[in-house]
Amino acid sequence: RAALFTGGPNGSAFPAALVGVFESNRRLRGATLLFTEEVVGSECVGVAPNGDLLMLDRNGFVFRATPQQRKGGALAYELSKERHYVGPGRPLGFHVAGEWLYVCCSLKGLLRLHLG
């Protein structure tokens, strides 16, 4: 009877050493969470040609957020009330190409949505 064990000559150390690019850091501690109450389970994010953020949530809704300059030069985003629905079916990803958004959907396949 053969058994597979981690470590040794045929495997990596267990637990893996967190060194180099895998080393713990604090880079994300200063990150700002955006739209946590409005966009449920964001699957993808893309940038439209005009700088707007496009987000696709797990329920099949497409959201748009426009960049806004704040005091002190900080950049913030204002979420548009307009939404597009590409469901049902779980979105698997999307790509922004000019004024078009291409969405890969688990039930419908590839969809094309005009952003203008």
C-alpha positions in Angstrom: 0.0 0.0 0.0 1.4 3.4 -1.1 0.8 6.6 0.8 1.4 10.1 -0.4 2.9 12.5 2.1 3.9 16.1 1.7 7.5 17.1 2.1 10.6 15.1 1.5 12.2 14.5 -1.9 8.9 14.4 -3.8 7.1 17.3 -2.3 7.4 20.7 -0.8 7.8 21.4 2.9 4.6 21.4 4.9 3.5 23.9 5.8 5.0 25.8 2.9 7.6 28.5 3.8 6.2 32.0 3.2 9.2 33.7 1.8 9.9 36.1 -1.0 6.8 37.1 -3.0 4.7 34.8 -0.6 5.9 36.6 2.5 3.2 38.1 4.7 2.8 41.9 4.3 0.4 44.7 5.2 -0.2 46.2 1.8 -4.0 45.6 1.8 -4.6 46.9 5.3 -4.9 50.4 3.9 -7.2 49.4 1.1 -10.7 51.0 0.9 -13.6 48.7 0.3 -16.0 50.0 -2.3 -19.7 49.4 -2.7 -19.9 46.6 -0.1 -23.7 47.2 0.5 -24.6 47.7 -3.2 -22.5 45.2 -5.2 -23.1 41.7 -3.9 -20.2 39.3 -4.4 -18.3 41.2 -7.1 -17.1 38.7 -9.8 -15.2 41.1 -12.0 -14.2 44.7 -12.4 -13.1 46.6 -15.5 -12.4 50.1 -16.7 -14.5 51.7 -19.5 -12.7 54.0 -22.0 -13.9 57.1 -20.1 -12.5 55.8 -16.7 -15.7 54.5 -15.2 -15.5 51.3 -13.2 -17.7 48.5 -14.4 -18.6 45.8 -11.9 -20.5 42.5 -12.4 -21.9 40.9 -9.3 -22.8 37.3 -8.6 -26.5 37.8 -9.3 -25.9 39.1 -12.9 -26.2 42.8 -12.3 -23.7 45.2 -14.1 -22.9 48.4 -12.1 -21.1 51.5 -13.2 -19.2 53.9 -11.0 -17.9 57.3 -12.1 -14.6 58.7 -10.7 -15.0 61.9 -8.6 -12.2 64.2 -7.4 -12.5 64.9 -3.7 -10.8 67.6 -1.6 -7.1 67.0 -1.3 -7.0 65.3 -4.7 -8.3 61.9 -3.4 -10.1 59.8 -5.9 -13.5 58.4 -5.1 -16.3 56.8 -7.1 -19.9 57.5 -7.3 -22.2 54.5 -8.0 -24.7 55.1 -10.8 -28.4 54.2 -10.0 -28.7 52.6 -13.5 -28.0 48.9 -13.6 -28.1 46.3 -16.3 -29.3 42.7 -15.7 -27.6 39.9 -17.7 -28.9 37.0 -15.6 -30.1 34.5 -14.8 -27.0 32.4 -14.6 -23.8 33.0 -12.7 -21.5 35.4 -14.5 -18.1 33.9 -15.1 -16.3 37.0 -16.2 -16.4 39.9 -18.6 -14.3 42.1 -20.9 -14.7 45.8 -21.8 -14.0 46.5 -25.5 -14.8 50.2 -26.3 -18.5 50.8 -25.8 -19.3 47.1 -25.5 -19.2 44.7 -22.5 -18.8 41.0 -23.2 -20.1 38.8 -20.4 -19.5 35.1 -20.1 -22.6 33.6 -18.4 -22.9 30.0 -17.1 -26.4 29.5 -18.6 -26.6 31.8 -21.6 -23.1 31.7 -23.0 -21.4 34.8 -24.3 -23.5 38.0 -24.1 -22.8 41.5 -25.6 -24.1 44.6 -23.8 -23.8 48.2 -25.3 -22.5 50.6 -22.6 -23.5 53.8 -24.3 
